[in-house]
Amino acid sequence: MCNPASFVVTKDQVYWSRFCDDHGKIIRKHELHEDGARGPNIVRVEINPPDGDFCPDLDSWEFRVDQDILPKWWDAAEG
């Protein structure tokens, strides 16, 4: 299940929708190709407010990657 602020990240850009938080719909809307010959092309990410409370400062929100297999460019960015 997707959370309140869902995004799809490519090597060059971040995609989102102000109408939904469904990764699949964001991918289809922007005509992204999820997988390539060398593995995934995208990373599904979410940011969530603590305890579902939208009032706290954004710095307290939790960032989460919502997939297990990641592109090599993401691993390099994290390192």
N, C-alpha and C positions, 0 to 999 in steps of 0.2 A: 504494500500500500504506500502511495506517495504521501508526503507530508506537506505542510502549509506553504513552504517555499522550495519548489523543486526546479532544478536547472539541468541542462545538458551541456557539457563542456566538450569542445573539440580542441584540437591542437592550437587553433587560432582564434576561437570565439566562444562566447557563452550564450546559450539560447534559453528562452523562457517564454511563458505565456501568461498574460494577465487574466486569461479566462479559465485556466485550469492548472492543476499541479500534477498532471499525469505525464510521466516521462515518455511513454509511448506516443501520446498525442502530440507532445512537443517535437518528438523525432519526426513524426509524419508531417506535421505542419511545416516544418523547415526542410523537409525532404532530405534528412540526414541518412547516411549509410552507417549503420551500427557496426558492421564487421567488414574487415578487408582481408586480403590474402595473408597478412601478418598478424591478424588478431583484431581486437576491438579498435574502432576509430573514435569512440566517444566515451565519456565518463558521466554517469548519472550521479548528481549530487543534490543534497538537501541541506537547508538550514532550518533549525527548529527552535522555537522559543522555549526557555526552561519551564517545565511543568505546564505547557500549553498556554502560558500567560504572555500575551503579545505586548505588554507594557514595558518590560525591562529593556534596557539599552541593548542595541544590536551586538555589542561586544560580548554579552552573556549568552547569546544564542549558540547552539551546538551545530557544528559543521559535520556532515557525514557523507561518505561515499556509499552509494547504494548499488554496488555490484562487486563481484569477487575477482574477476579477471580484468586487469587494467592494461591500457596501452603503455608501451615503453616510454613514450614521451611524458606520461603522467608520473611514472616512477622517477624519471630524471628531474622533473619539476619539484617533486617532494624531497629529493635528496639534498 
